[in-house]
Amino acid sequence: MTVSLPRTAALGVVAALALSACGAAPDDSTTADGKNAATATSAADFGGLDALVKAAKKEGTLNAIALPRDWANYGALIDGFQKKYGIKIEVENPDGSSQDEINAVTTRKGQDRAPDVLDFGSSFALSAAEQGLLAPYKVAAFADIPEGQKDAQGRWYNDYGGYISIGCDAKRVSSCPTTFADLLKPRYKGQVALNGNPTKSGAAFGGVYAAALASGGSFDDIQPGLDFFAKLKKNGNYTPVESTPATVEKGETPISIDWDYLNAGYADEFRTKGVDWKVAVPSDGQFAQFYSQAINKDAPHPAAARLWQEYLYSAEGQNLWLAGYARPVLMNALDQAGTLDKTAAAKLPQVSGTPAFPSEDQQSKAKTVLAQGWAKAVSG
């Protein structure tokens, strides 16, 4: 998502916060026999999906944050959920970052406009879990989510993902770069942008990690990524303008380091507007990652929050990610069940090899290094 975007196992075949009034969570989340959605750890724990649907419809609203409609097909997912259940999704600060989501949870505890659900980079999900902000809840498809892609307690689980890629406006850039090494060439002066600030944005975090891998670094060593951007800044190629659909369309960020599903979406979105947007997954810095879903432990609409998760991990929800060029976490399971949208799968940006993913400890270390060194790397 991006002024600073919200957002972040195997891929297989494969969100300024407005002030709001305080208010207690509605009583609509408790069943006649006393079961409370706020403490339900699964649909079965609440009496089944039908009971969850009934309670969620009674609540009538889902508070979301940092979900741009043009991010990985979120518009279709939001519309699909609202049509299916008649529950209104209120999306605040759609271009917010992963850190904005966590801030909203911590500063709005007990308020009726607190976020019910969260979509953030995986490193931010780990941080939120460590802070005790997330509710344990296992969707019906929890067992099918690959190991390493979910928290054992169900406080968060990965949902959709992709690879860091290089997007380029071929009508403004005579020869589009396809590797991180290319980005250092003098011809790209003032043209290379990130989708957000890597200390706040999952997409930009991934961009620095990919640059590290392309520059002799590793999952244990993101410093070469900071060094890469310091060099990019020093030679004048890096622009501090954070890439968004608007900056891409206006030509302000003719080269954007971003997730492949976002860049691929731009290619479709702007084709009729005269923008020839090319997408390449850099062979010298392949970095793949998922974004994670979670429920606010103090969600004002706990039943709707849990139903939203069930929808996202249904075949319908997972295939809608796929239609937005994102690789759904249940892609293998859908393929085996015969419910995968194979036409959409065939349109995914092509990547060779098997993706690898940084561990929780590696991501935590990388975030610390970024927090300490990013501003210095791109200052001046």
N, C-alpha and C positions, 0 to 999 in steps of 0.2 A: 504494500500500500504505500504515495510517498511524499510527503514533505519529509517525513521520516517514516518509513513503512513499518507495519507491524511485522512485522514479520521480516520460519525457518520453516544389523538390519539390512535389508536389501530392498531395492526398488523393484526387483524382480522383473518379470516381463514388463516384465514390465519395463489491522486496526488503530488550542487552549481549552481544557476541560471546563464545561459550563458548571456553575454552581447549581445545586438543586436542593430542594427541601428535604428535611429528614422525615422518615416514616418507617413504620415497622413493616415486616414482610406480611403479605396478606394471609388470611386464614384459609384461603382456597386450597392450600397445599396439603391439608389433612383429610383423610378419608373418614367415612362414618365409623369404621372400626379402630380409629385412632392412629393409623399409619401416617407418618409424616414424610413428605417428599424431601424435605431438607436433610433427612438422615438416611434416606433410601440409598443403598449402595448398588442397586440394580433395579430393573423394571419388575422382576419377580419379587424382590424384597418389598415392593410397594403394592403388590397384588396383581401384577401383570401389566402388559402394555396398554390394554383397554382402560384400566384404572388410571394409568399415567396420562393417557390422552384426555380422559375426562377431567382430571385435576388441572392439566395444563390449559385446556380450553376454558375452564372456570377462571383461571388467572388471567387469561386473555392477552398477555403481553410478554415479550421477551426483550430484555435490554441487552443490546450488543454494542461493541465499540471497535473502532478501527477495522471496519469491513468495507472496503471500497467495492462497488458493484463490478468494476472491471478487473478485480484481482482474482485470478484463477476461477472465473465464472461464478463469483459470489452472488451476482445479481440473479442468476437463474436459481441458485440454491435458496436464496431469501424468498423469491417469488414462489418457488415450489413448496416450501414449508408453509408459507402463509395460505396458499391455495388449498393445500392438503388438510390443514388443521384449523384454519380460520383464526390463527393467532398472529397478532400484529408484532412485527419485529421493528423495534426502534433502534436505529443505528446512529450512535453519536461519534463525532470526530472520526469520520471514515478514513482520513489520511493519517491517523495517529500511528505511533510506533508501539512496539512490544512493551517498552518501558512505560509508555503512557498508560497502557492497560493495567499494568501492575500498580502504578501510581493511583489510578482511579479506584482500584479495589481497596488499597490501604487508606486512602483519604476519605472514602465514602462509606465506610463500614456503618451499617445501620440505616443508611439512606435508601429511599425507594427508587432512586435513579442510579444506584450502584450497578455495575455490569453484572449480568447473570452468567455470561459465558465469555470465554477468552480464546483467542486464536493468536498464538505468538511463536516466535522462533524457539527451537527446542532448548537452547541454553537459557532462555528467559523462563520457560516452563520449569526447568530444574530449579531456578532461583525462587520462583513463586512457591513451589512445593516445599523447599527448604524453609521458607518463611511461614509456612503453615496456612497459606491463603486458599488452598484448593480442597474441594470436597471429593472424597473417594466415591467413584461411581463407575461400574463396569457395564458398558453397552452389551447388547446381545451378541455382537460379533467380537467381543473382547478376545476370546480364545484364538480367533483367526488373525489377530494382529501379531506380526512376527515378534519374537523375543528381541529385546533391545530397542523396540519401537514403542514401548509402553512402560509405565510405572507399575510395579507389581501390585500396589495398593489401588490402582485405577485413578490416581489423582490427575494424571495426564496421559495422553496417548497420541502418537503421531497420526496424521490424517492424510495429508497430500504433500507432495514435494517435487523436486526437480534439481537440475544442475545449474550452477552459475554459468552464465553465457555472456557473450559480447553482442549487443545489438548495435546496428549501424545504419544511418540514413544514407543509402547509396547514392542519392541525388545530391547530397551535400558533401560527401566524402568520396573522393575519386577512387580510392582503393581501400576497401574495408578491412580492418584488422581481424584476424582470426585467432591470435594467440596473445598471451600477456607480453611476450617479447615484442610483438608488433606494436603494442601500445606505447612503447618508449621511443618510437621513431619520431623525429622532428616534425614530420608532416601532420601530426595529430595535435598540434599546439592548441591548448585551450578547449579541447573537444571531449575529453574523457571524464565521464561522471559516474558517481555511485548512486544507488537508490537508497539514499538516507545516510545517517551517521552510524558507523559500525558499533558505537557504544550504546545505541538505542534501537537500531534496526536490524532485524534478522537477515534481511537481504544484503545489506552492506557488510554485516559481520561475515557472511559467506563469501562476499567479494574479496575481503582481505585474506581470508583463509585460503581461497583459491590462488590468490597472488603469492601467498607463502609457499604453497605446494609447487608453484611454477618457478620459484626462486631458490630452491634448495632447502626449503623448510619442511615441516611435517606437522601432523596433528599435535605433536608435543611442542612444536616451535613455530609460533605465528609471527615471530619478530621479523623474518624476512619479508612478510607481507607488508608490515609497517614500513620497512626499508624501501620496498618497491614503490609505495605511494609517496614516500618522502622524495624519492628520485623523480617520480612522475610530476610532483609538485615543483621540484627544483628546475626541471627542464621546461616547465610551462605547459605541459600537456594536461595536467589535472585541473578540472574546474570544480569549485566548491558548490556550484549549483546542483542541488539534489534532483535527480531525474524523476519525472512524473509523466503521465500521459500528455499533460499540457506542455511541458518543456520539450518533449519529443516532437510533438506536432508543430511547435513553433520553431524548432531547429536550435533551441538553446542548449540542448544536450545531444548532439548528433551521434555520440558514441556512449552507450550506457551499459555498465556492468550490472547485470541483474539476473534474476531467475529465468530460466529458459521459457517457462510457461508464460511469464509476463511479457517477455520480448516477442514470443510467438504470437501472443494475443495482440500486441501492438501492430504486428505485421498485418493481421487481419483487419484490425480496427481502422488503420490509416491508409489502407490500400486505395480506398475510394477518395481519399483526400490528397492524393498525389505524393504520399510518402512511401518510398521504396525501402522498407525496413528489413535488413538482412540479419539473420541470427546464426551465431556460431558458438558451439561449446568448445572452449579452448583446449586443445590437446595437451598443452603443457601445464594445465592447472585444473584438472577435473575435480570439482567439489560438489557433492550431492548432499542434500539435507531435506528433511521434512519439517513442516510446521505442525505444532501440537495443539490439541483441543483440551480445554479444561473447564470446570464449573467453579465459580466463586463459592467458597464455603458458606458465605453469608448472602447468597443470591436472593434478591427480593421475590423472584419467581422461580422457586426451586423445581417445580414440576415441569414447567416450560423449558427450563435449562436442560433437564435430563432428556426430555423428548427431542430437543434440538440435537443432542448428541446421537440419539438413536437414528434420527433422520440422516445425519451426516454419514453414519456408518452403515446405512442401508445400501442395497444395490443401486437404488435410485440416486442417492446422494453421491456415492462413490463414482458413478458414471458421469455425473454432472461435473465433478472435478476433472475427469478425463476429457470431457468435451471442452474444457478450458485449458487444455494442454498440460495439466498437472498430473503427475503419476500418483494414483490413490494407493494408500497403504494396503488395501485389501485387493490389489490388482491380481495377485496370484490366486487368491481364494475365489474371486469372481470368475476368473478364467476356468478354474477347475469346476465351478458350479454351472458353467455355461451361461452366466449372466453378464459377462464383460461386453462392453460396446467395442467390438473389434474394429469398426470403422474409425472411431475416435482414437483408438490405440495406435492404429497404423499412421496417424498424422503426427505423432510425437516426434520432437527433434531427435535425430539419430545420434546415439552415443555408443562407442565401443568399450568393451571391458566391463568388469563388475565393480560397482561403486563400493567405496569404503566409507565409514563414518567415524567421526571422533567420539570418544567415550565421554561420559559425564565429567570426569575429572579433567580431561583434556580441554573440553569446552569451557569449564570453569577457569582453568588456568589462562586460556586464551582471552577470556573476557577481562581478566585482571590486567594482562599485558596491554590490551587495547585501552582500557580505562586510564592507564598510566602514561601511555605513549602516543595515542592517536592525535591529540591536539598539537603536540610538538611536531609530529611527522608532517602535518599538512599546514603548519603555520607559516607566516612570512609571505 
